[in-house]
Amino acid sequence: MQELESTVMALIIHAGEARSSAMQALQAARKYQWGEADELLENAGSAAREAHKIQTALIGADEGCGKISVSLILVHAQDHLMNAMLCRDLVEELIYLHREVQEMSKANTQ
């Protein structure tokens, strides 16, 4: 049981890191700090992949048979992961738009 709790906490930690890095990337993009934004977005992707590996391992251990009891903390961890993945996807699009707007602005001033 304690091993499951540790695994679920690791899932929450990685998902939280993914979301946090994605939001920091967006803040960097708003300041036109593209290198930092790219690095933070990559960090977000790495953290999300780690969280997804944990999720996949939990699904595999359950084998679709209810071997792992569903607890509130497990549902909470799943929420964190899904929100982090959605956040990263949206931030990636927003950063693309920020770059596009800056390029258009530069082209209009030349």
C-alpha positions as CSV (number, residue, x, y, z in Angstrom):
1,M,0.0,0.0,0.0
2,Q,2.8,2.4,0.9
3,E,4.5,1.6,-2.4
4,L,1.3,2.6,-4.3
5,E,1.1,5.9,-2.3
6,S,4.7,6.7,-3.2
7,T,4.0,5.9,-6.9
8,V,0.9,8.1,-6.9
9,M,2.8,10.9,-5.3
10,A,5.6,10.6,-7.9
11,L,2.9,10.9,-10.6
12,I,1.6,14.1,-8.9
13,I,5.0,15.6,-8.6
14,H,6.0,15.0,-12.2
15,A,2.6,16.2,-13.5
16,G,2.9,19.4,-11.3
17,E,6.4,19.9,-12.7
18,A,5.1,19.6,-16.2
19,R,2.4,22.2,-15.6
20,S,4.6,24.6,-13.8
21,S,7.3,24.4,-16.5
22,A,4.7,25.0,-19.2
23,M,3.4,28.1,-17.5
24,Q,6.9,29.4,-17.0
25,A,7.6,28.8,-20.7
26,L,4.5,31.0,-21.5
27,Q,5.8,33.7,-19.2
28,A,9.2,33.6,-20.9
29,A,7.5,33.8,-24.4
30,R,5.6,36.9,-23.3
31,K,9.0,38.5,-22.7
32,Y,10.3,37.2,-26.1
33,Q,12.8,35.0,-24.3
34,W,12.5,32.2,-26.9
35,G,15.5,30.1,-25.8
36,E,14.2,30.0,-22.2
37,A,10.7,29.3,-23.4
38,D,11.9,26.4,-25.6
39,E,13.9,24.9,-22.7
40,L,11.0,25.2,-20.3
41,L,8.6,23.6,-22.8
42,E,11.0,20.7,-23.2
43,N,11.2,20.4,-19.4
44,A,7.4,20.3,-19.4
45,G,7.4,17.6,-22.0
46,S,10.0,15.5,-20.1
47,A,8.1,15.7,-16.8
48,A,4.9,14.8,-18.6
49,R,6.5,11.8,-20.2
50,E,7.8,10.7,-16.8
51,A,4.3,11.1,-15.3
52,H,2.8,9.2,-18.2
53,K,5.2,6.3,-17.7
54,I,4.0,6.0,-14.1
55,Q,0.4,6.1,-15.2
56,T,1.1,3.4,-17.8
57,A,2.8,1.2,-15.2
58,L,-0.2,1.6,-12.9
59,I,-2.6,0.7,-15.7
60,G,-0.5,-2.3,-16.5
61,A,-0.4,-3.4,-12.9
62,D,-4.1,-3.2,-12.7
63,E,-4.6,-5.3,-15.8
64,G,-8.1,-4.0,-16.2
65,C,-9.2,-6.2,-13.4
66,G,-9.5,-3.7,-10.5
67,K,-6.3,-5.0,-8.8
68,I,-5.4,-1.4,-7.8
69,S,-8.0,0.2,-5.6
70,V,-9.1,3.6,-6.8
71,S,-8.6,6.1,-4.1
72,L,-9.2,9.8,-4.0
73,I,-5.4,10.5,-4.3
74,L,-5.2,8.3,-7.4
75,V,-8.1,10.3,-9.0
76,H,-6.3,13.5,-7.9
77,A,-3.1,12.3,-9.6
78,Q,-4.9,11.5,-12.8
79,D,-6.5,15.0,-12.7
80,H,-3.0,16.5,-12.3
81,L,-1.6,14.6,-15.2
82,M,-4.5,15.4,-17.6
83,N,-4.4,19.1,-16.7
84,A,-0.6,19.2,-17.2
85,M,-0.8,17.5,-20.6
86,L,-3.6,19.9,-21.7
87,C,-1.7,22.9,-20.3
88,R,1.5,22.0,-22.1
89,D,-0.4,21.5,-25.4
90,L,-2.1,24.9,-25.1
91,V,1.0,26.7,-24.0
92,E,2.9,25.3,-27.0
93,E,0.2,26.8,-29.3
94,L,0.3,30.1,-27.5
95,I,4.0,30.3,-27.8
96,Y,3.7,29.6,-31.5
97,L,1.3,32.5,-31.8
98,H,3.5,34.8,-29.7
99,R,6.4,34.1,-32.1
100,E,4.2,34.6,-35.1
101,V,2.9,38.0,-33.8
102,Q,6.4,39.2,-33.1
103,E,7.6,38.2,-36.5
104,M,4.7,40.0,-38.1
105,S,5.4,43.0,-36.0
106,K,9.0,43.0,-37.1
107,A,8.0,42.7,-40.7
108,N,5.6,45.6,-40.5
109,T,8.2,47.9,-39.0
110,Q,10.8,47.3,-41.7
